[in-house]
């Protein structure tokens, strides 16, 4: 007779502790609600609910940290991301119920609110909000929307490991479960110190960007970039999130703002361990990093390709035969798509199909391992290409032994199998998801295969916008509720890189 193996009560209890602490970041929009005079009741009630729900879940186990194992870690991480998104959706629903101005919001419906907060915490950037919602919501609620991405960028569990002493013992396996791909590097002797170091770098880069953006406003180069907008976009650039309080995203700001944001998006897609090495003057480690070279090379080549297409394609108004705009928008959109940030400096729905296809291709590249970016990740593609080359070589030289190297490091064969398994799972989920979205489309007009493909690629890869009806100046509200819930699942599994969620549906997770 088999017996239950996973101590789910320990996982639920630890999840409750994190939910309870979600009340702390809610204090910021609560203060903004007081300042602007809108939304105070919404956030006071949401804050109280987070504390209550968190406390109730915490009572499930007395010594949760002591019972934490690998299986409990997977369950806790998956539950945390799901329940944080559910609790984080409460302010959107409450504002629609408690206020007159919330009556025009699509987010007053629970499915839409869950879509928005899952998109926020997973730093996807896809939205169901239309232009009217952007105008009518309180500034406090819009800042909470931005803040969800900042909290999710470096990782909610990583933050918990950094600030909650009881999680430090099992912190390494929790951080592995939250970002199970290659690239987690122990920067300090203790994992809690590593978590604090990563969050310190993350906070520092966010502050630098906010000061720079607001500086352009102070000197008159970006009148629209007020302090509120500077903070809002600082909260969503470094997590590669892409939410903006402006309906037209970064198109609403001047060219200098767009150029300024580009290097921060690129930095956000880099392995944050490299910033640690830079801080400690380990310049050689950074210079010799194979993944960094591949990452920057991919952005450079695709940007040049799109810029050429924009410059030479007739009918693109200000872009055709215009060097600076073509180069700016091409570089901005490629950096935004490859890093899975999802900002838009222009409506690329108006571009030709060739340029749009390059953007779709970029959705599958992703940022570096150890970054806040999503999708498949550059290091996996490098390993896959190296192993394919090895197979061709060993076909001609059967006796040759040729290990796969990343710089001076030999990649373990088990890690290579894991990379192939993840990539195959990712592509299978993408293909099946696209088919299902096409089959359940009931909008009254046919959803094109290209639109469905980009919608699934954008949500599974945590990219944000797609093309067509889910383009950068549009939204996902046209999809039926079933499709939205399916995309919520895509965002969830995409952020946790599939395994920690899918393993919960296997017998081995629950039985001896």
Secondary structure, DSSP 8 states (H G I E B T S, - for coil): ---B-S-HHHHHHHHHHHHHHHHHHHHHHHHHHHHHTSSHHHHHHHHHHHHHHHHHHHTT-SSTGGG--HHHHHHHHHHHHHHHHHHHTHHHHHHHHH-SGGGG-GGGSHHHHHHHHHHHHTT-------HHHHHHS-HHHHHHHHHHHHHHHH-HHHHHHHH-GGGSTTHHHHHHHHT-STT----SSSHHHHHHHHHHHHHHHHHHHHHHHHHHHHTTS-TT--HHHHHHHHHHHTTT----SSTTGGGGS-HHHHHHHHHHHHHHTS-HHHHHHHHTT-HHHHHT-HHHHHHHHHHHHHHHHHHHHHHH-TT-TTSTT-HHHHHHHHHHHHHHHHTT----SS-GGGS-HHHHHHHHHHTTT---TTSS--SS-HHHHHHHHHHHHHHHHHHH-TT-----EETTEE--HHHHHHHHHHHHHHHHHHHHHHHHHHHT--SSS---HHHHHHHHHHHHTT----SGGGSTTS-STTS-HHHHHHHHHHHHHHHTTTHHHHGGGSHHHHB-
